[in-house]
Amino acid sequence: MPHLADALAFARWLTGSRVDAEDVVQEACLKAYAGIETYAGGNPRAWLLTIVRNVSYTWLAKNRPRALVVAGDLADLDELTAGKETGTDDPETPEAALIAKADAVALEAAISNLPHPFREVVVLRDINGLAYREIAAMLGVPLGTVMSRLSRARGLLMSELGSER
């Protein structure tokens, strides 16, 4: 599947655990394969991520108590992005690499601390690059709700990251 890495990353953000995300994606892939005849066209990535989202919520409801708050094990997200080019020709200095890693860790922690509806929209838009309309269709909410959640989430991220400096 061409969108397997996106599905795994999204499930990891929703479940907070790499192991749980693998279980969720495996079940989502089985559901996608079984329901391929219901695919009506459009963006296949959005279709798969919708299935991953639904399976994640079902899995979390079955396997985790509501009072449990997951901080997550998102440290291995670097594995998924390790092959992507940075767009610079100059090799990074050790200091710059350390600062970039610290910034990435702080951003991951800040995203993980967002309320779930805000985190979901940020991950879908800013990490997975889905369009506002695709997110609205996935979540079953109006387009304005997606835009306001994203705006509030970004504001919370800026205030949290700004207060750390």
trRosetta pair geometry for C-beta under 8 A, 3 or more apart (Angstrom, degrees):
i j d omega theta_ij theta_ji phi_ij phi_ji
1 4 4.4 115 79 -51 102 97
1 7 7.5 2 115 6 138 138
1 29 6.7 -131 -24 -122 152 112
1 48 7.3 135 -179 -123 134 155
2 44 8.0 67 59 98 110 130
3 6 4.8 -48 -171 43 80 117
3 7 5.8 87 129 -28 85 98
3 44 6.7 -171 -13 115 141 93
3 45 4.5 175 -111 -113 146 81
3 48 5.1 138 91 60 137 153
3 49 7.5 -94 158 -45 134 86
4 7 5.5 -54 -146 37 32 113
4 8 6.2 32 156 -19 66 106
4 25 7.1 88 -158 179 76 133
4 29 7.7 18 -112 -86 96 126
5 8 5.8 -54 -146 37 30 110
5 9 6.3 30 155 -18 64 106
5 80 5.4 143 -168 -145 113 112
6 9 5.8 -55 -145 38 30 109
6 10 6.2 29 157 -18 65 108
6 45 6.1 9 82 -155 158 110
6 48 7.7 95 86 93 110 122
6 49 6.7 -60 132 -76 110 110
6 128 5.5 90 -156 -128 111 103
7 10 5.9 -56 -145 38 28 109
7 11 6.2 26 157 -16 64 109
7 25 5.0 117 129 -127 110 109
7 28 6.4 -162 -172 93 129 143
7 29 7.7 108 131 -62 163 90
7 48 5.6 -73 -80 143 120 114
7 49 6.4 -146 -100 -90 71 64
7 52 4.8 -173 -152 -73 89 147
8 11 5.8 -55 -144 40 29 109
8 12 6.2 33 154 -24 63 107
8 21 5.7 90 -163 145 64 118
8 22 7.0 19 -132 -88 103 59
8 25 5.2 -17 -87 -64 68 159
8 80 7.5 -175 87 -91 116 135
9 12 5.6 -55 -149 34 30 114
9 13 6.6 30 153 -18 63 102
9 77 6.8 77 -128 -129 100 97
9 80 5.9 154 -73 153 116 178
9 123 7.8 -173 133 -171 94 112
9 127 6.8 -144 140 147 131 127
9 128 7.3 168 89 -77 121 94
10 13 5.8 -53 -152 34 33 109
10 14 6.4 25 152 -14 65 108
10 49 5.5 74 15 -137 177 100
10 52 5.5 88 92 113 123 143
10 53 7.2 -60 150 -67 126 78
10 123 6.2 131 -123 143 72 126
10 124 7.3 52 -122 -84 117 70
10 127 8.0 163 -84 96 73 123
10 128 6.3 18 -73 -64 111 138
11 14 5.7 -58 -146 41 34 108
11 15 5.8 8 165 1 71 113
11 20 7.7 -153 154 113 101 75
11 21 3.8 132 112 -148 102 86
11 22 7.9 160 105 -40 139 24
11 24 4.4 177 -153 84 131 129
11 25 5.1 -129 0 -52 160 91
11 28 7.4 -144 -76 -4 132 144
11 52 5.3 -104 -64 -176 97 115
11 55 7.9 -26 -110 86 115 105
11 56 5.6 -165 -129 -85 76 118
12 15 6.4 -62 -129 51 25 92
12 16 7.4 100 176 -80 54 7
12 17 7.1 -131 -140 74 69 23
12 18 5.8 9 -118 -95 114 54
12 21 4.0 -20 -73 -73 64 161
12 72 7.4 91 164 -156 78 115
12 74 6.5 124 148 -108 115 79
12 77 7.4 175 107 -83 150 93
13 16 7.7 21 -173 -70 20 49
13 72 7.7 2 -129 -122 36 150
13 74 7.4 50 -92 -103 62 124
13 111 7.4 -53 -140 138 112 121
13 112 7.9 -137 -146 -94 72 72
13 119 6.6 -170 167 156 108 109
13 120 7.8 146 122 -101 119 50
13 123 4.6 142 130 -112 170 156
13 127 7.5 148 -56 58 153 161
14 21 7.7 125 54 -103 83 93
14 24 7.6 -142 77 142 120 173
14 52 7.8 158 16 141 146 94
14 53 6.9 173 -82 -122 158 61
14 56 4.2 22 116 177 147 154
14 57 7.7 -77 177 -55 134 64
14 60 7.5 -112 148 -43 98 135
14 120 7.1 47 -95 -101 93 91
14 123 8.0 -140 -51 65 75 165
15 20 4.0 -151 160 107 144 123
15 21 5.1 -167 44 -67 130 72
15 24 6.1 -169 -42 -18 140 144
15 56 6.0 -128 -53 -148 92 103
15 59 7.2 -27 -96 97 121 125
15 60 6.6 -157 -109 -76 77 104
15 70 6.9 -70 160 133 43 172
15 72 7.9 119 101 -111 53 90
16 20 7.3 20 63 53 62 136
16 70 3.2 165 44 141 164 127
16 71 6.5 114 -165 72 130 25
16 72 3.4 -112 -153 -86 79 78
16 73 7.1 88 156 10 65 59
16 74 7.6 -68 -148 -46 54 93
16 112 7.1 92 -117 -143 98 109
17 20 4.0 71 75 16 112 108
17 21 6.3 -174 89 -14 55 85
17 70 6.9 -93 -30 -161 92 133
17 72 6.5 -140 -55 -135 49 56
17 73 5.6 48 -123 25 57 102
18 21 5.6 -57 -146 36 29 114
18 22 6.6 33 155 -24 63 101
18 73 5.7 -73 -7 88 94 111
18 76 6.0 18 -79 49 146 130
19 22 5.9 -51 -154 28 31 112
19 23 7.0 29 149 -15 61 103
20 23 5.7 -54 -155 35 38 113
20 24 6.3 37 149 -19 69 106
20 59 7.2 148 -177 138 98 133
20 63 7.6 180 -132 101 116 148
21 24 5.5 -54 -146 38 34 113
21 25 6.1 31 157 -17 68 106
22 25 5.9 -54 -142 38 29 107
22 26 6.3 33 156 -22 63 106
23 26 5.8 -55 -150 33 28 113
23 27 6.5 22 155 -12 63 107
23 59 6.8 145 110 -147 109 147
24 27 6.0 -61 -152 40 30 106
24 28 6.1 29 151 -20 67 110
24 52 6.5 79 141 -158 107 77
24 55 5.3 141 -166 118 82 107
24 56 5.0 39 -155 -89 146 70
24 59 5.1 -117 -97 11 95 162
25 28 5.3 -53 -141 39 34 114
25 29 6.2 39 157 -23 66 102
25 52 6.3 2 -102 -121 68 109
26 29 5.9 -52 -150 32 28 111
26 30 6.8 28 151 -16 60 104
27 30 5.7 -54 -153 35 35 113
27 31 6.4 33 151 -17 66 106
27 55 5.1 168 100 -164 109 136
27 59 7.0 151 46 -70 152 123
28 31 5.6 -55 -148 39 34 111
28 32 6.1 37 152 -22 67 105
28 48 7.2 91 150 -173 118 75
28 51 4.7 128 -160 125 97 100
28 52 4.5 22 -128 -91 166 61
28 54 8.0 130 -112 62 100 81
28 55 4.3 -140 -75 20 88 155
28 56 8.0 0 -61 -37 126 74
29 32 5.5 -50 -142 36 32 113
29 33 6.3 33 156 -19 64 105
30 33 5.8 -54 -147 37 30 110
30 34 6.3 25 155 -15 64 109
31 34 5.7 -57 -143 41 30 109
31 35 5.9 1 164 5 66 116
31 51 5.5 179 95 -167 119 122
31 55 6.3 -170 12 -72 148 125
32 35 6.3 -73 -138 53 23 91
32 36 6.6 58 156 -71 62 77
32 47 7.7 111 -130 129 108 97
32 48 5.8 15 -106 -116 147 80
32 51 5.2 158 -69 77 93 174
33 36 6.0 -14 -153 -34 30 112
35 38 4.7 -34 178 29 91 118
35 39 7.3 116 127 -39 79 78
35 51 7.7 175 57 -104 133 132
36 39 5.6 -28 -164 -3 49 118
39 44 7.3 20 -159 -114 136 82
39 47 5.9 54 -128 -171 98 160
42 46 6.8 -66 134 61 111 122
42 47 6.6 126 84 -49 105 110
43 46 3.9 61 92 12 117 111
43 47 6.6 173 94 -15 62 84
43 130 7.7 130 131 -133 160 93
43 134 5.8 -18 42 -116 151 133
44 47 5.3 -53 -148 36 37 117
44 48 6.3 35 155 -17 69 104
45 48 5.9 -55 -147 38 31 107
45 49 6.1 26 156 -15 66 109
45 128 7.5 177 156 176 124 112
45 130 7.4 -154 110 -90 112 97
46 49 5.8 -56 -141 41 30 109
46 50 6.3 39 154 -26 63 103
46 130 5.9 111 -94 -131 97 123
46 134 4.3 -109 -110 -166 144 118
46 137 7.1 47 164 78 134 118
46 138 6.0 -124 -172 -64 92 114
47 50 5.8 -52 -154 29 28 114
47 51 6.9 26 150 -15 61 103
48 51 5.7 -54 -155 35 36 111
48 52 6.4 37 148 -20 68 104
49 52 5.2 -48 -143 37 38 115
49 53 6.2 45 153 -24 66 101
49 124 7.0 127 155 -120 147 98
49 128 6.7 86 -103 -175 155 163
49 130 7.2 -117 59 -64 160 142
49 138 6.5 -24 102 -127 100 144
50 53 5.6 -50 -148 32 30 114
50 54 6.5 27 154 -14 63 106
50 137 7.8 -55 -86 117 135 85
50 138 4.6 -141 -91 -133 93 87
51 54 5.9 -57 -148 39 31 108
51 55 6.1 27 156 -15 66 110
52 55 5.9 -59 -143 42 28 108
52 56 6.1 36 154 -27 64 107
53 56 5.7 -54 -149 31 27 115
53 57 6.7 22 157 -14 62 104
53 120 7.6 75 -129 -151 119 121
53 138 6.4 97 15 171 156 109
53 139 7.8 -96 165 -88 162 64
54 57 6.0 -55 -151 36 31 107
54 58 6.4 28 153 -15 64 109
55 58 5.6 -57 -146 41 33 112
55 59 6.0 34 155 -21 67 109
56 59 5.7 -58 -145 39 27 110
56 60 6.1 25 158 -17 65 109
57 60 5.8 -52 -141 38 30 110
57 61 6.3 32 157 -21 63 106
58 61 5.8 -55 -148 34 28 111
58 62 6.5 20 156 -13 63 109
59 62 6.0 -63 -150 40 30 106
59 63 5.8 -14 168 14 68 120
60 63 6.5 -75 -127 54 23 87
60 64 5.1 -36 -163 36 67 118
61 64 7.6 -35 -69 52 10 76
64 68 4.9 -108 -179 58 102 140
64 70 7.6 -39 -146 -50 157 117
65 68 5.0 108 65 -17 79 103
71 112 6.1 63 -167 153 53 137
72 112 5.1 -128 24 -128 133 132
73 76 7.3 22 139 8 90 97
74 77 5.4 4 175 -26 81 116
74 108 4.9 -168 103 -175 137 128
74 112 6.6 -148 -5 -67 142 127
75 78 7.6 -30 161 5 53 102
76 79 5.1 -2 174 0 85 118
77 80 5.8 -49 -167 31 54 110
77 81 6.6 23 147 4 78 110
77 108 6.9 -179 22 -106 145 135
78 81 6.1 -75 -146 54 37 93
78 82 5.8 64 154 -63 73 92
78 104 7.8 78 -78 138 98 154
79 82 5.7 -27 -142 -11 27 120
81 84 5.1 -45 -166 21 70 120
86 92 7.9 24 60 -47 175 115
88 92 7.8 90 83 -63 137 80
92 96 4.7 -132 -166 86 93 117
92 97 4.7 109 128 -59 133 91
92 100 7.3 -60 -148 5 149 142
93 96 4.6 92 52 7 82 102
93 97 7.0 -148 89 -6 42 86
94 97 5.7 -56 -147 37 32 112
94 98 6.3 33 155 -20 66 106
95 98 5.8 -56 -150 35 30 111
95 99 6.4 28 153 -16 65 106
96 99 5.7 -54 -146 38 32 110
96 100 6.2 33 154 -19 66 107
97 100 5.7 -54 -145 38 30 111
97 101 6.3 30 155 -19 64 107
98 101 5.8 -53 -146 36 29 110
98 102 6.4 29 154 -18 63 106
99 102 5.7 -55 -148 37 31 111
99 103 6.3 32 153 -19 65 106
100 103 5.6 -54 -148 37 31 112
100 104 6.3 32 153 -20 65 106
101 104 5.6 -53 -147 35 32 112
101 105 6.4 33 154 -19 65 105
102 105 5.7 -52 -147 36 31 112
102 106 6.3 32 153 -19 64 106
103 106 5.7 -55 -147 37 31 111
103 107 6.3 30 154 -19 65 107
104 107 5.7 -54 -146 37 31 111
104 108 6.3 32 155 -19 64 106
105 108 5.8 -53 -147 36 30 112
105 109 6.4 29 154 -17 63 107
106 109 5.8 -56 -148 38 30 111
106 110 6.2 31 153 -20 65 107
106 161 6.2 106 140 -122 117 92
106 164 6.2 -168 -152 92 135 169
107 110 5.6 -54 -145 37 31 111
107 111 6.3 30 156 -18 66 105
107 157 7.5 36 -141 -162 74 117
107 161 6.9 15 -91 -94 66 133
108 111 5.9 -54 -147 37 29 109
108 112 6.3 30 154 -19 64 108
109 112 5.6 -55 -147 37 31 113
109 113 6.4 27 155 -18 64 108
110 113 5.8 -59 -149 37 30 109
110 114 7.2 49 149 -40 60 90
110 156 7.9 166 177 125 99 84
110 157 5.2 99 143 -134 128 77
110 160 4.8 155 -132 100 111 134
110 161 5.6 -30 -75 -58 162 92
111 114 5.8 -34 -161 1 39 117
111 119 5.9 108 174 -132 75 92
111 122 6.1 -147 -135 105 103 141
111 123 7.1 106 -178 -67 130 88
111 157 6.9 15 -76 -104 65 119
112 119 7.2 57 -116 -124 22 138
113 160 7.0 163 77 -140 135 164
114 118 4.4 -116 170 93 118 112
114 119 4.1 155 80 -65 114 85
114 122 6.6 83 44 11 172 141
114 153 5.6 36 -148 -139 144 95
114 156 6.0 121 -113 98 92 140
114 157 7.1 -25 -73 -64 119 88
115 118 5.0 76 64 16 81 108
115 119 6.9 -160 87 -12 34 93
116 119 5.6 -56 -138 37 29 111
116 120 6.2 34 163 -25 65 106
117 120 5.8 -52 -148 31 29 115
117 121 6.7 24 157 -14 62 106
117 149 5.7 -99 139 -138 99 135
118 121 6.0 -59 -152 37 32 106
118 122 6.3 29 154 -17 67 109
118 149 5.5 -156 -102 -177 61 89
118 150 7.9 154 -148 -90 70 28
118 152 6.0 -97 -111 96 122 99
118 153 3.6 163 -174 -88 102 104
118 156 6.7 37 161 31 159 143
119 122 5.8 -59 -148 38 31 110
119 123 6.2 28 158 -18 67 109
119 153 7.0 172 -63 -134 33 130
120 123 6.1 -58 -148 37 25 108
120 124 6.3 20 157 -14 63 111
120 139 7.2 117 128 -96 132 124
121 124 5.9 -57 -144 40 30 108
121 125 6.0 11 164 -4 67 114
121 135 6.3 79 -133 -179 76 142
121 139 7.6 -17 -82 -49 86 156
121 146 5.9 170 -132 -152 123 70
121 149 4.5 123 -1 112 163 119
121 150 4.9 -122 141 -72 125 76
121 153 6.0 178 74 -7 108 152
122 125 6.3 -67 -138 47 24 97
122 126 5.3 -23 -174 25 67 119
122 127 7.2 58 135 -8 69 99
122 150 6.6 143 -78 -128 62 71
122 153 4.7 -139 -54 141 114 146
122 154 7.2 156 -105 -63 108 69
122 157 7.4 122 -122 -43 152 139
123 126 7.2 -55 -101 54 14 81
123 127 4.8 -30 -154 34 54 128
123 128 6.4 45 147 -7 66 103
124 127 7.4 18 -24 52 9 85
124 128 5.2 -41 -146 47 38 123
124 130 4.9 -40 168 36 88 126
124 134 7.9 -158 168 104 118 98
124 135 4.9 125 121 -109 140 109
124 138 7.0 -167 -137 65 152 153
125 128 7.4 28 -10 56 9 79
125 129 7.3 45 -176 -108 33 17
125 130 6.1 -81 -91 59 46 76
125 132 7.3 27 -107 -82 118 62
125 135 6.1 -23 -63 -59 90 151
125 146 7.9 135 -60 174 128 106
125 150 5.7 13 23 -115 162 131
126 129 7.7 20 -165 -71 10 50
130 134 4.4 -118 180 88 106 127
130 135 5.2 129 107 -56 122 86
130 138 7.5 3 160 -9 162 142
131 134 4.6 94 57 5 81 104
131 135 7.1 -149 93 -5 42 86
132 135 5.8 -57 -150 37 31 110
132 136 6.3 33 153 -21 66 106
132 143 5.8 67 144 -153 111 93
132 146 5.3 147 -160 107 83 137
132 147 6.3 19 -142 -67 134 85
132 150 7.9 -89 -110 -8 97 151
133 136 5.6 -52 -145 36 32 113
133 137 6.4 31 155 -17 65 105
133 143 6.4 -17 -94 -104 61 113
134 137 5.8 -55 -149 38 30 110
134 138 6.3 33 152 -21 64 107
135 138 5.6 -54 -147 36 32 113
135 139 6.1 10 163 -3 67 112
135 146 4.9 123 101 -138 117 139
136 139 6.4 -66 -140 48 24 96
136 140 8.0 150 167 -29 53 4
136 141 5.8 -107 -144 76 69 66
136 142 6.4 -29 -149 158 122 17
136 143 4.7 -43 -75 -85 158 58
136 145 7.3 120 -119 59 93 93
136 146 4.8 -97 -71 -25 84 137
137 140 7.5 25 -175 -71 27 43
139 145 7.9 -133 102 102 133 120
139 146 7.0 148 41 -85 138 100
141 145 4.1 -91 155 80 120 143
141 146 6.2 145 90 -49 111 79
142 145 4.8 103 62 -1 78 102
142 146 7.5 -140 101 -3 47 83
143 146 5.7 -52 -156 32 38 112
143 147 6.5 34 150 -16 68 106
144 147 5.5 -54 -146 39 35 111
144 148 6.1 30 157 -16 69 106
145 148 5.9 -55 -142 40 30 105
145 149 6.1 30 158 -18 65 108
146 149 6.0 -57 -146 38 26 109
146 150 6.2 25 156 -18 63 110
147 150 5.9 -57 -147 38 28 110
147 151 6.3 28 155 -19 63 108
148 151 5.6 -53 -145 37 33 112
148 152 6.2 30 157 -16 66 106
149 152 5.9 -57 -146 40 29 108
149 153 6.0 30 155 -21 65 109
150 153 5.7 -54 -142 37 29 112
150 154 6.2 28 158 -17 64 107
151 154 6.0 -56 -147 37 27 108
151 155 6.4 29 153 -19 62 108
152 155 5.5 -55 -149 37 32 114
152 156 6.3 33 154 -19 66 104
153 156 5.7 -53 -149 36 32 110
153 157 6.3 32 152 -19 65 106
154 157 5.5 -52 -146 37 33 113
154 158 6.3 33 154 -19 66 104
155 158 5.8 -53 -145 36 30 109
155 159 6.3 24 158 -14 65 107
156 159 6.0 -57 -145 39 29 106
156 160 6.1 24 158 -15 66 110
157 160 5.9 -59 -143 41 28 106
157 161 5.9 15 163 -7 66 113
158 161 6.1 -60 -136 47 25 102
158 162 5.6 27 162 -22 63 116
159 162 5.7 -55 -135 41 25 112
159 163 6.2 27 162 -24 61 108
160 163 6.0 -56 -148 31 26 109
160 164 7.1 28 153 -24 59 104
161 164 5.8 -51 -156 25 37 114
161 165 7.4 34 152 -23 63 102
162 165 6.2 -57 -160 24 38 110
